[in-house]
Amino acid sequence: MYVVTGAAGFIGSNLVKALNERGITDVIAVDDMKQGAKFANLVDCEIADYLDKDEFLDRIEDGTFDGQLSAILHQGACSDTTETDGRYMMRTNYEYSKRLLDFCINDEVQLLYASSAAVYGAVREFREARECEAPLNVYGYSKFLFDQLVRRRYEEHTSQVVGLRYFNVYGERESHKGRMASVACHFFNQYRGAGHVRLFTGSGGYGDGEQRRDFVSVEDCVRINLFFLDHPGRSGIFNAGTGNAQSFNDVAVATVNTCRKAKGESPLTLAAMRERGIVQYIPFPEDLKGRYQSYTQADVSALRAVGYSAPFLTVEQGVAAYCQKMLAART
């Protein structure tokens, strides 16, 4: 039996679907359905059962699942980087994860959990090492603190424990995320709705729209999870990114040109998009100053060192494919 927490969410639902594609349907989907619209992410998935996140925690602690589980893919979390309620964030992201870790160590269950590139903050080196970690918000801190706990408990477990530090993930099944959806999703909706996209003016020493992030497709994140699921002897904390930073302008150009191609229109350069008002820049938000990563780029050497050799999709490849799927869903 497999468990996916955050199963109705973005990465979680993609993992459930990927397990199904392997013929695995004995999946317990765990989530908090307070946001009911998330159910749509599971409609085309096969699961054995659904449990509320609090009920699931009660059941693993009362012994219901002792000896029953093969792996927990723990994707459930509060992922709102602007959330300021520290008590809620720590209870949801740290305390809950800590109790799952206790169970997995004691019952020798594989644990693959979602960490985040937010643990790095504004550093320039994104390597899985304590000296590179300086989160800028309480979300990043909650992920950072759990990673530290996992490191302290390495000697206690014989089963697999893997933390994946997701960088800027985009792809299918994220529409419920609202303002926390990927920039690719926002750009697509903006262009389709208003005929233009809006990016931030320069920050952190970068020009307008030139802030650079490691944009990684959800397909690649799923492949990394499945790799570790297939190699239970490999544990640790690993970056889940492409190893290549690209600009927000790159995402905008890929999005707009994919939409243009679907209408039989020729592609445009960034300069042409600016000139026509298709790409516009808005003032950098005051509330993000000092709490914003203007640059991220995963160091994937540790991931490669444990045997993960698959290539990653570039923004041009991955965003185009994502936009094509969103266009197809609207026809």
Secondary structure, DSSP 8 states (H G I E B T S, - for coil): -EEEETTTSHHHHHHHHHHHHTT---EEEEE-TTSGGGGGGGTT---SEEEEHHHHHHHHHTTTTTTT-SEEEE--S---TT---HHHHIIIIIIHHHHHHHHHHHHT-EEEEEEEGGGGTT-S---SSGGG---SSHHHHHHHHHHHHHHHTGGG-SS-EEEEEE-EEE-SS-GGGGGGS-HHHHHHHHHHHHS-EEEE--BTTB-TT--EE-EEEHHHHHHHHHHHHH-TT--EEEEES-S--EEHHHHHHHHHHHHHHHTT-----HHHHHHTTSEEEE---GGGTTS--SB-----HHHHHTT-------HHHHHHHHHHHHHHHT-
